[in-house]
Amino acid sequence: MTTRRFYYKQNRLKQLRAFCHAVQTRSISKAADRIHLSQPSVSLQIRALEQEMGTVLFERRGPRISLTPEGRALYELASPLVEGIDNLPGAFADRCENLDTGELDIAAGESTILYLLPDFVERFAAEHPGIEIRLHNVTGREGLEQLRGDSVDFAVGAMFDTPSDIVYRPIFTYPTVLITPGDHPLAAMESVALDDIAPYGLILPPRHLSTWRIVDIVFQQHKVEYRVTIEAGGWEVIKRYVARGLGVSIVSSICMTEEDRLASIPLDAYFPDRTYGVVLRRGKFLSPAARRFLDMLDPDRPASAPTGSEAGTRVL
């Protein structure tokens, strides 16, 4: 009798784990890949969970699934339980103050990886050589998908619209500047207006990224027409093309270095400062390595921030 009850509870944990991963990936097949089971096995576990709970957890439309209200309620209850079990080794290591081994996955855009994170990564690696650090070079949208799918511990970058299931804590602030070649006519001006920029072709990141959207909003608000002559990915590429005199660009000053032979002209009269910070999934259990890295990024964080010495700390 005792053996049967133990097996039943163990089987329930498998069902809940399959259910939670299906919610996070929004796919039975993706959930199966993540937890290394076959798709039929995951489907059976979820159907068995539905029978036990006496309700339907997913609306099924071909390969697409979406939560029912009852499924949402169960996920809110089950997710912290499953994560707590899955993160038990890390929580135990944290209780023992052990950071000798482990993994740390960080999602970030190219500019953040190139300009903001190197000093922190170098320091963390020196202090915790047993922790394997993986930097995922992704767009903002891809970073959110990885956060929701628990592929990364957290993301670092800029955010403008924060979804309800995400927590964004800005830490660093950088002004927006216009960059031109050193001998460009705009470089000799004491101050530059949007009307001054309009005659020159802009070099901007791809249209789907936030920089283009911000530039477009600002120029439209001031009823100034502009034109983009080159669309290029990556600040280093943009700076190289600007240096060749192929256009001017509007960038966050995070990407500017002492080695750049470019004129940098403030645009704070038109563009707000750009913040960079930590992006977390609400309800996420943070590993000891993740909390230690976040402490390094933001040593002045308030006591209510989602890090600390407690084992199994969650983001609220």
C-alpha positions in Angstrom: 0.0 0.0 0.0 2.8 2.4 0.9 4.7 1.5 -2.3 1.7 2.2 -4.4 1.1 5.6 -2.7 4.7 6.6 -3.3 4.5 5.6 -6.9 1.3 7.5 -7.3 2.9 10.7 -5.9 6.0 10.2 -8.0 3.8 9.8 -11.1 1.9 13.0 -10.2 5.2 15.0 -10.2 5.9 13.7 -13.7 2.5 14.7 -14.8 2.8 18.2 -13.3 6.3 18.6 -14.8 5.0 17.7 -18.3 2.1 20.0 -17.8 4.2 23.0 -16.8 6.7 22.6 -19.6 3.8 22.3 -22.1 2.5 25.7 -20.7 5.9 27.3 -21.0 6.7 26.1 -24.5 3.1 26.3 -25.7 3.6 23.0 -27.4 3.4 19.3 -26.4 6.2 18.4 -28.8 8.5 21.1 -27.5 7.8 20.1 -24.0 8.6 16.5 -24.9 11.9 17.6 -26.4 12.8 19.6 -23.3 12.2 16.8 -20.7 13.5 14.1 -23.1 10.3 12.1 -23.4 8.2 11.1 -26.4 5.3 13.3 -27.5 2.8 10.5 -26.8 4.2 10.1 -23.3 3.7 13.8 -22.5 0.2 13.7 -24.0 -0.7 10.7 -21.8 0.6 12.4 -18.7 -1.3 15.5 -19.3 -4.5 13.6 -20.0 -4.1 11.6 -16.9 -3.6 14.8 -14.9 -6.9 16.2 -16.5 -8.7 13.0 -15.4 -7.4 13.3 -11.9 -8.4 16.9 -11.6 -11.7 16.3 -13.4 -11.3 19.2 -15.8 -9.8 20.2 -19.1 -6.5 22.0 -18.8 -5.8 22.9 -22.5 -7.8 23.9 -25.5 -6.4 21.9 -28.4 -6.5 23.3 -31.9 -4.3 21.0 -33.9 -0.7 21.3 -32.7 -1.5 24.6 -30.9 -2.6 24.5 -27.3 -3.8 27.3 -24.9 -4.7 27.2 -21.3 -8.3 27.0 -20.0 -9.1 29.1 -16.9 -8.7 25.9 -14.9 -5.4 25.2 -16.5 -4.2 28.7 -15.6 -5.2 28.2 -12.0 -3.4 24.8 -11.8 -0.2 26.3 -13.5 0.0 29.1 -10.9 -0.2 26.4 -8.2 2.0 23.8 -9.8 4.8 25.9 -11.3 6.5 26.9 -8.1 6.3 23.3 -6.8 7.9 21.8 -9.9 10.5 24.5 -10.0 11.2 24.0 -6.3 11.9 20.3 -6.9 13.9 20.9 -10.1 16.0 23.5 -8.3 16.5 21.6 -5.2 20.2 20.8 -5.9 20.9 24.5 -6.4 18.9 25.5 -3.4 20.8 23.0 -1.3 24.1 24.2 -2.6 23.1 27.8 -1.7 22.1 26.7 1.8 25.6 25.3 2.1 27.0 28.4 0.5 28.6 26.3 -2.3 29.3 28.1 -5.6 32.1 25.7 -6.7 30.2 24.2 -9.6 27.1 25.0 -11.7 25.9 26.8 -14.8 24.7 30.4 -15.5 22.8 31.2 -18.6 22.3 34.9 -19.6 20.4 36.2 -22.5 21.5 39.6 -23.9 21.7 41.6 -27.1 25.0 42.1 -28.9 25.6 45.6 -27.6 25.0 44.5 -24.0 27.4 41.5 -24.4 30.1 43.7 -26.1 30.0 46.8 -24.0 28.2 46.3 -20.7 28.8 42.7 -19.5 32.6 42.0 -20.1 33.8 43.5 -16.8 31.1 41.7 -14.8 31.7 38.3 -16.6 35.5 38.6 -16.0 35.0 39.3 -12.3 32.5 36.5 -11.8 34.6 34.0 -13.7 37.6 34.9 -11.6 35.7 34.5 -8.3 33.8 31.4 -9.3 35.9 29.4 -11.8 33.8 26.3 -11.4 30.6 28.0 -12.8 30.1 27.7 -16.5 28.9 30.9 -18.0 26.8 30.8 -21.3 26.0 34.1 -23.0 23.1 33.8 -25.4 23.3 36.6 -28.1 19.6 37.2 -28.9 17.1 39.9 -29.8 14.7 41.2 -27.1 11.9 39.1 -28.4 14.0 35.9 -28.4 15.3 36.8 -24.9 11.7 36.9 -23.6 11.0 33.5 -25.2 14.0 32.0 -23.5 13.0 33.5 -20.2 9.5 32.1 -20.5 10.9 28.7 -21.5 13.4 28.7 -18.7 16.3 28.3 -21.1 18.1 31.1 -19.3 18.4 32.3 -15.8 17.8 36.0 -16.7 18.3 38.5 -19.4 20.2 41.8 -19.4 19.3 44.6 -21.7 16.9 47.5 -22.4 13.1 47.2 -22.2 10.3 49.7 -23.2 7.2 47.6 -22.8 7.2 45.2 -19.8 4.7 42.3 -20.1 2.8 41.3 -16.9 4.8 38.1 -16.5 8.1 39.8 -16.7 10.0 41.9 -14.1 12.4 44.6 -15.4 14.9 46.3 -13.1 16.8 49.2 -14.8 20.3 49.7 -13.5 22.4 51.5 -16.0 21.6 54.7 -17.9 23.1 55.9 -21.2 22.2 59.1 -23.2 21.3 58.9 -26.9 23.7 60.6 -29.3 24.1 61.3 -33.0 27.4 60.0 -34.4 29.1 61.4 -37.6 32.5 61.3 -39.1 34.9 63.8 -37.4 34.9 66.1 -40.5 31.1 66.1 -41.0 29.3 69.4 -41.2 27.1 68.4 -38.2 30.2 67.8 -36.1 31.1 71.5 -36.1 27.7 72.6 -34.8 27.3 73.5 -31.1 23.9 71.9 -31.0 22.0 69.8 -33.5 18.2 69.8 -34.2 16.2 67.1 -35.9 15.8 69.5 -38.9 19.6 69.5 -39.2 19.8 65.7 -39.4 17.0 65.3 -41.9 19.0 66.0 -45.1 21.5 63.3 -44.3 20.9 59.6 -44.7 20.5 57.6 -41.5 22.2 54.2 -40.8 20.0 52.3 -38.4 19.7 48.7 -37.0 17.0 46.5 -38.6 13.5 47.8 -38.6 12.1 45.2 -36.2 14.4 46.4 -33.4 13.5 49.0 -30.9 16.1 51.7 -32.0 14.3 52.2 -35.3 10.9 52.4 -33.6 12.2 55.1 -31.2 13.8 57.1 -34.0 10.6 56.9 -36.0 8.4 58.0 -33.0 10.6 61.0 -32.2 10.8 62.3 -35.8 7.1 61.9 -36.3 6.3 63.7 -33.0 8.3 66.7 -34.2 6.9 66.4 -37.8 10.3 66.0 -39.3 10.8 63.7 -42.3 13.9 61.5 -42.4 15.3 58.8 -44.6 17.2 55.6 -43.9 19.9 54.9 -46.5 21.4 51.8 -44.9 20.0 49.2 -42.6 22.7 47.3 -40.8 22.8 44.9 -37.8 25.2 45.6 -34.9 26.6 48.8 -33.5 30.1 48.0 -34.6 29.0 47.6 -38.2 27.0 50.9 -38.0 30.0 52.8 -36.6 32.3 51.4 -39.3 29.9 52.6 -42.0 29.5 56.0 -40.4 33.2 56.4 -40.2 33.4 55.8 -44.0 31.0 58.7 -44.5 28.1 56.6 -45.8 25.6 58.3 -43.4 25.0 59.3 -39.8 23.4 57.3 -37.0 21.5 57.7 -33.8 22.8 55.3 -31.1 22.8 54.7 -27.4 26.2 55.9 -26.0 26.7 52.5 -24.5 28.4 51.5 -27.8 30.8 54.4 -27.9 34.5 53.8 -26.9 37.6 55.8 -26.7 38.9 54.1 -29.8 36.0 55.4 -32.0 37.1 58.2 -34.3 33.7 59.6 -34.5 31.9 62.8 -33.4 29.4 62.2 -30.7 26.6 64.8 -30.5 24.1 64.8 -27.6 20.4 64.5 -28.5 19.0 64.6 -25.0 16.7 67.4 -26.1 14.8 64.9 -28.2 15.5 61.4 -27.0 15.2 60.0 -23.5 18.1 58.3 -21.9 18.2 54.6 -22.5 18.2 52.2 -19.5 19.7 48.8 -19.3 19.0 46.4 -16.6 18.0 42.9 -15.5 15.0 41.1 -17.0 13.4 38.2 -15.1 10.4 36.0 -15.4 8.0 36.6 -12.6 7.9 33.6 -10.3 11.3 32.3 -11.5 13.5 30.5 -8.9 17.0 32.0 -9.0 20.0 29.8 -8.7 22.8 30.7 -6.3 25.0 31.6 -9.3 22.3 33.9 -10.8 21.8 35.7 -7.5 25.5 36.2 -7.1 25.8 37.7 -10.6 22.8 40.0 -10.0 24.4 41.2 -6.7 27.5 42.1 -8.8 25.4 44.0 -11.4 23.4 45.9 -8.9 25.1 46.1 -5.5 22.7 48.9 -4.3 19.6 46.9 -5.1 16.7 47.3 -2.5 16.1 44.6 -0.1 12.9 43.7 -1.9 14.8 42.8 -5.1 14.5 39.2 -6.1 17.9 38.1 -4.9 19.3 37.2 -1.5 20.7 34.5 0.7 17.5 32.5 1.1 17.5 29.1 -0.6 15.1 29.0 -3.5 14.5 32.7 -3.8 11.7 33.5 -6.2 11.1 36.6 -8.3 7.9 38.3 -7.1 
